Amino acid sequence: MKQTSTTKTPVISDDDAPKLTQADFDGARMRVAGRDANRAQWQTAVRARVGKLRVNIMLDAPIVEHFKALAGNRGYQTLINDSLRRVIETGHLEADLRRVIREELSH
């Protein structure tokens, strides 16, 4: 049996983390594959890695306000993206279940 660690790791909350300033971001270095990169190279690498695509869509104001309220300090766009992903996954699950049930009933 693998022995578990007895090291006590302190719990760190968001309040414990230092606040980042614009100076912190201005002094940041962008790196791709361990090498310094300019902003365009970095953005290209990030988009390629996470498979994100920048699009412009129009959303109803109440929808945006709802997700902003849910998000708090987090990104509301991430919540919208996660919600859309769940709808897609649920739709596939529903279609798959219907197909399996139809196949089973036909036997």
C-alpha positions as CSV (number, residue, x, y, z in Angstrom):
1,M,0.0,0.0,0.0
2,K,1.3,3.4,-0.9
3,Q,2.1,5.6,2.1
4,T,0.2,8.9,2.1
5,S,1.9,12.2,2.9
6,T,1.7,13.7,6.3
7,T,2.8,17.1,5.2
8,K,0.4,19.8,6.3
9,T,-0.3,22.1,3.4
10,P,-1.7,25.5,4.5
11,V,-5.1,26.4,3.0
12,I,-4.7,29.6,0.9
13,S,-7.8,31.6,0.1
14,D,-8.1,34.3,-2.5
15,D,-7.8,36.8,0.2
16,D,-4.3,35.5,1.1
17,A,-3.0,36.0,-2.5
18,P,-1.3,39.3,-3.2
19,K,-3.3,41.6,-5.4
20,L,-1.9,42.0,-8.9
21,T,-1.4,45.4,-10.3
22,Q,-1.1,46.8,-13.8
23,A,2.7,47.0,-13.2
24,D,2.7,43.2,-12.5
25,F,1.1,42.6,-15.9
26,D,3.3,45.2,-17.7
27,G,6.4,43.4,-16.4
28,A,5.2,39.9,-17.3
29,R,7.1,38.0,-19.9
30,M,5.2,35.9,-22.5
31,R,6.8,32.6,-23.3
32,V,5.9,29.8,-25.7
33,A,7.6,26.5,-25.4
34,G,10.1,27.9,-23.0
35,R,11.1,30.8,-25.3
36,D,10.3,34.5,-25.1
37,A,7.4,35.5,-27.4
38,N,5.7,38.6,-28.4
39,R,1.9,39.1,-27.7
40,A,0.8,37.9,-31.1
41,Q,2.9,34.7,-30.9
42,W,1.6,34.0,-27.4
43,Q,-2.0,34.6,-28.3
44,T,-1.7,32.3,-31.3
45,A,-0.1,29.6,-29.1
46,V,-2.8,29.9,-26.5
47,R,-5.6,29.7,-29.0
48,A,-4.1,26.6,-30.7
49,R,-3.6,24.9,-27.3
50,V,-7.0,25.4,-25.8
51,G,-9.0,25.3,-29.1
52,K,-10.7,28.6,-28.5
53,L,-12.0,30.8,-31.2
54,R,-12.7,34.5,-30.9
55,V,-16.2,35.3,-32.2
56,N,-18.6,38.2,-31.8
57,I,-22.2,37.4,-31.0
58,M,-25.1,39.4,-29.8
59,L,-26.7,38.2,-26.5
60,D,-29.8,39.5,-24.7
61,A,-28.8,42.0,-22.0
62,P,-30.7,40.0,-19.2
63,I,-28.6,36.9,-20.2
64,V,-25.3,38.7,-19.9
65,E,-26.4,40.3,-16.6
66,H,-27.5,36.9,-15.2
67,F,-24.1,35.3,-16.0
68,K,-22.2,38.4,-14.7
69,A,-24.1,38.1,-11.4
70,L,-23.3,34.4,-11.2
71,A,-19.7,34.9,-12.0
72,G,-18.8,37.5,-9.4
73,N,-15.1,38.0,-9.8
74,R,-14.7,35.2,-12.2
75,G,-15.2,35.4,-16.0
76,Y,-18.8,35.5,-17.0
77,Q,-17.8,34.4,-20.5
78,T,-16.4,31.2,-19.1
79,L,-19.7,30.5,-17.4
80,I,-21.6,31.1,-20.7
81,N,-19.1,28.8,-22.4
82,D,-19.5,26.0,-19.8
83,S,-23.3,26.3,-20.0
84,L,-23.3,26.0,-23.8
85,R,-21.0,23.0,-23.5
86,R,-23.3,21.3,-21.0
87,V,-26.3,21.8,-23.3
88,I,-24.3,20.3,-26.2
89,E,-23.2,17.3,-24.1
90,T,-26.7,16.8,-22.7
91,G,-28.2,16.9,-26.2
92,H,-25.8,14.2,-27.3
93,L,-26.5,12.2,-24.2
94,E,-30.3,12.5,-24.8
95,A,-30.0,11.5,-28.5
96,D,-27.7,8.6,-27.6
97,L,-30.2,7.4,-24.9
98,R,-33.1,7.6,-27.3
99,R,-31.2,5.6,-29.9
100,V,-30.2,2.9,-27.4
101,I,-33.8,2.7,-26.1
102,R,-35.2,2.4,-29.6
103,E,-32.7,-0.3,-30.4
104,E,-33.5,-2.3,-27.3
105,L,-37.2,-2.0,-27.8
106,S,-36.9,-3.3,-31.3
107,H,-35.4,-6.6,-30.2
